[in-house]
Amino acid sequence: MKIGVPKEIKTNENRVALVPAGAEALVAKGHTVMMEKGAGEGSGFPDQAYTTVGAKIGPNADTVWREAEMIMKVKEPIAPEWPRMKKGQVIFTYFHFAADKDLTLAHLKSGAICIAYETVELPNRELPLLTPMSEVAGRMAVQEGAKYLEKLYGGRGVLLGGVPGVAPAKVVILGGGIVGINAAKMAAGLGAKVTVLDLDLERLRYLSDVMPANVTLIYSNRHNILEQISTADLVVGAVLIPGAVAPRLIRREDLKTMQPGAVIVDVAIDQGGCVETIKATTHENPTYVVDGIIHYGVANMPGGVPRTSTLALTNATFPYAMQLANKGWKTALKENPALKKGLNIVDGKVTYLAVAEAFGLPFTPPDSYLN
């Protein structure tokens, strides 16, 4: 198979979808790998690292997209890339379709086969290709939140861990999944007073066993959310419904109950965000203020630490990419039910129910393409 890896063009996105070791393994199996010139540089992998293991270097994005049967990316193709997509081409990346109708319609029009990292799902409901980036984003959420709590950035001027004689900051985390547990680990490790809210009692019981004493676990409902955010210094939005739009847990009017200079980091922004007033921002301009509350909505947070993120991501995605390359997408999906759940769009049809429901589009079961 001809595999193409274009350079990411989203603002300050320095990750790359394939590291040299992955390229070497694909070439060893007889596949052709073409990297766009400079695609790996942001993550510390120069072109020579790829050519040394047998990959080719494409001079520009047009060449890579034109020649590839399968495109591997990190982030969804954005508007300048849409004309390059072609019918029958497999695109394997993060899409988050349910949060963006224009993106969805563009990919339906293209006729491409869109396999989304974020909806590949194991029988135990784990999302193996979302997990590594959720781990990074959860940890970064606390790191960034701590920074924007500084007075220089308009924050409350609070040190997350406090000092002897001065109380630590209060961190409220909405959701106890992968993002939430990693955010809680970081915040607790820095000495903050941490509260995690979640709907799943079994998850709360599990967290009770593994979290340190400075983490309080509370059942998530409207009353408890309002009570907790009113005294929070930092709120981390960490709610995910696989493939669907995130629920809005904090409303515009709720901001008036919060402390001026408090910070909200909404990691759910890729799926629309769990805060009504959140909007996608960039690493260049990461924050804005609504009603005295600092909002951080960077949609590609792990792109800020590309070396760590690229290695973590490709550790997870590469085995699936190899299956797609070796077997072709239909056979790979037939033989791997987890990978089949990643199929979101095929030949102008939506094959993932949550995406169809988000926009009132017809749903086509993925099995209808795999017979």
Secondary structure, DSSP 8 states (H G I E B T S, - for coil): -EEEE----STT----S--HHHHHHHHHTT-EEEEETTTTGGGT--HHHHHTTT-EEESSHHHHHHH-SEEE-SS---GGGGGG--TT-EEEE---GGG-HHHHHHHHHHT-EEEEGGG---TTS--TTTHHHHHHHHHHHHHHHHHHTSGGGTS----TT-BTTB---EEEEE--SHHHHHHHHHHHHTT-EEEEEES-HHHHHHHHHHS-TTEEEEE--HHHHHHHHTT-SEEEE----TTS-----B-GGGGGGS-TT-EEEEGGGGGT-SBTT---B-SSS-EEEETTEEEE-BTTGGGGSHHHHHHHHHHHHHHHHHHHHHH-HHHHHHH-HHHHTTEEEETTEE-SHHHHHHHT--B--GGGG--
